[in-house]
Amino acid sequence: MSADSDFRFSEEFEELKHVGRDQPCTAADLPVNRPKNRFTNILPYDHSRYKLQPVDDEEGSDYINANFVPGHNSPREFIVTQGPLHCTRDDFWRMCWESGSRAIVMLTRCVEKGREKCDRYWPYDTRPVYYGDIAVTALNESRYPDWTVTELMLSRGAEQRVLKHFHFTTWPDFGVPEPPTALARFVRAFRERCPPDARPVVVHCSAGVGRSGTFITLDTALQQLAAHAEYLDVFGMVHAMRRERVWMVQTEQQYICIHQCLVAVLEGQDLAAPPHNNHNHHLNAAFEDDEGIAESGM
């Protein structure tokens, strides 16, 4: 892409700077809820936040740092959340259960640059682990060069459900995936296994803004392309997301990456998923582009 187009991207991205920022985050700022936020300045807007079912009238028991965000098929197609903290992972699984979600998309590693970006909230092996009153059991795992797909069984009382966990593992140390086709392949592979239906998809990175927004925008655009859309309004997609959650698509580089992915698709570059390899787990580092995000100290 040319320097001139990069300048136009800069202008467009600058226009998104203040979208949605005037909306209240009252629940997130309650003293009882502050420790549940990974970052002090990434707080869910009140109007779109996901509300857990309250527990015994306990103050703050309906709170989790998550928002409904629109996709191609529904204004509430996605629930975007922060990477769970150790103290919020039970709430995370409660959200997955109560929302009826059938998939989780994870876009960060648990530890990056020696710092925790996300608690390890799912089992290491096939033994069930309880998160509150929800048991999670890993059924099988398929490893690919750039991602891992794990089928999880969720049990609560006598009820059981299967949920797929899609973990993109090769976001680079800085910036965005290179070549961008790796991310486009991941989105395609996700949609092949998880066609649209009425149940929301849970998406998270560390803060739940930059990479999460990049993934959702690309998913929305690829679905529009599949439906033979004549025009892709990436700016409009990001604008709509930022009305529901702060800083979705956090950096200009991520904004440009979305366009690069779409150019690759339109040019007909090979986006077929590579064969999986269960014996050679790819352990590339993946880092959240979290400049400007304030740690909560938790």
Sequence and secondary structure as in RCSB ss.txt:
>XXXX:A:sequence
MSADSDFRFSEEFEELKHVGRDQPCTAADLPVNRPKNRFTNILPYDHSRYKLQPVDDEEGSDYINANFVPGHNSP
REFIVTQGPLHCTRDDFWRMCWESGSRAIVMLTRCVEKGREKCDRYWPYDTRPVYYGDIAVTALNESRYPDWTVT
ELMLSRGAEQRVLKHFHFTTWPDFGVPEPPTALARFVRAFRERCPPDARPVVVHCSAGVGRSGTFITLDTALQQL
AAHAEYLDVFGMVHAMRRERVWMVQTEQQYICIHQCLVAVLEGQDLAAPPHNNHNHHLNAAFEDDEGIAESGM
>XXXX:A:secstr
  HHHHHHHHHHHHHTTTTTTTS  TGGGSTTTGGG SBTT    GGGB     STT TTTT  SEEEE  SS T
TSEEEE    GGGHHHHHHHHHHHT  EEEE S SEETTEESS   S SSSS EEETTEEEEEEEEEE SSEEEE
EEEEEETTEEEEEEEEEE    SSSS SSTHHHHHHHHHHHHHS   SS EEEE SSSSHHHHHHHHHHHHHHHH
HTT S   HHHHHHHHHTTSTTSS SHHHHHHHHHHHHHHHTT         TT           TT  B   
